[in-house]
Amino acid sequence: MTTNSQLRAFVEVADTGSVRSAAQRLFVTESAVSAAITTLAREVGVPLLERDGRGVRLTRAGTLYAGYARTILGLHEQAAAAARDQGRPDEGLVRIAAVTSAGEYLLPVLLASFLRQHPRIQLRLEVAPRDRVWPMLTHHEVDLVVAGRPPNGLRARIRAVSPNTLVVVGAPALAEWFSPESATWLLREAGSGTRATCLALLDPLNIEPTQLTFGSHGAVVASAVAGLGVTLVSREAVAQHLAAGQLVELPVPGTPMKRPWHAVTHPDATATTDLLVRHLLAHAHWGPSAGQPGGEDGEDPRGGPAGRVATRLVPEPGRERSTTLPPTSSARSAMLFSP
């Protein structure tokens, strides 16, 4: 009979491509991980992994099975949290995933103020590129995602929206001679929504400028302040740098760009998750999703039942234009907030 520990071992190997790394993450021996996956493959009846140099990789069957395994584990944790929420939402758990710029800039103050009001709630935050956070919601590995607009067809609800304006910035000295084609562009890693947006901005200009890639929002901003190049970034995220004169906005056709942040949950969000959503909506910079200024059924989005706060279903494929981003091997960073 398949166990959660076997599924967890398989998912960790799928994430890391290594039995050794999976064992280190799980704090067990390599032989324990190997035995778990061997037993799992025997029960499934097909190979799930194959050798890839010194590591391993998923077979086609393993890739398919990994998606189900993530969903099973995520649903199990979500079910337990929902059960504990009954009558005790102030003591629950909210699993959050956010794109890097939102995780570094937008959420820390909001989460800190939320915990001051609800000190017995645990918050788990994972920061990852755009193409990682949405599958995590799909597989029920997280309860709430904070990122740009969700992909079409996602079975989820947009619960709140916050303004976000993308602008091109650079050190003041660059403003005297700046042109998009002569500048060095500082980009985020593959899989980042900001990177994809920046490349889409440059594409109509028919230019091939020098590019440098960095693995975090903070590294990109620090490099721009140092005068290494220019970058497309959230104006709100660099407001202090702009005010201090360390960065200036630079004119590029197509900017500024409006790209609001979206707080998105499962349709059946837990009561504890709803508490966090209501906290977001009580903040001055957050409001209900576009098209529903009064919440569902015309109710005030900052009042009434938490489960009815400014929600709407993300449209099915074909209703709106969507962008598919390439996969990435960038590791997620995880933080646990607890009293």
Sequence and secondary structure as in RCSB ss.txt:
>XXXX:A:sequence
MTTNSQLRAFVEVADTGSVRSAAQRLFVTESAVSAAITTLAREVGVPLLERDGRGVRLTRAGTLYAGYARTILGL
HEQAAAAARDQGRPDEGLVRIAAVTSAGEYLLPVLLASFLRQHPRIQLRLEVAPRDRVWPMLTHHEVDLVVAGRP
PNGLRARIRAVSPNTLVVVGAPALAEWFSPESATWLLREAGSGTRATCLALLDPLNIEPTQLTFGSHGAVVASAV
AGLGVTLVSREAVAQHLAAGQLVELPVPGTPMKRPWHAVTHPDATATTDLLVRHLLAHAHWGPSAGQPGGEDGED
PRGGPAGRVATRLVPEPGRERSTTLPPTSSARSAMLFSP
>XXXX:A:secstr
   HHHHHHHHHHHHHS HHHHHHHHTS HHHHHHHHHHHHHHHTS  EEEETTEEEE HHHHHHHHHHHHHHHH
HHHHHHHHHHTT GGG EEEEEE HHIIIIIHHHHHHHHHHH TT EEEEEE  HHHHHHHHHTTS SEEEESS 
 TT S EEEEEE  EEEEEE GGGGGT  TTTS EEEE TT HHHHHHHHHHGGGT    EEEESSHHHHHHHHH
TTS BEEEETGGGHHHHHTTS EEE  TT SEE  EEEEE TT  HHHHHHHHHHHHSTT B  TT TT GGG  
TTSS GGGSS  B   TTSS            EEEEE  
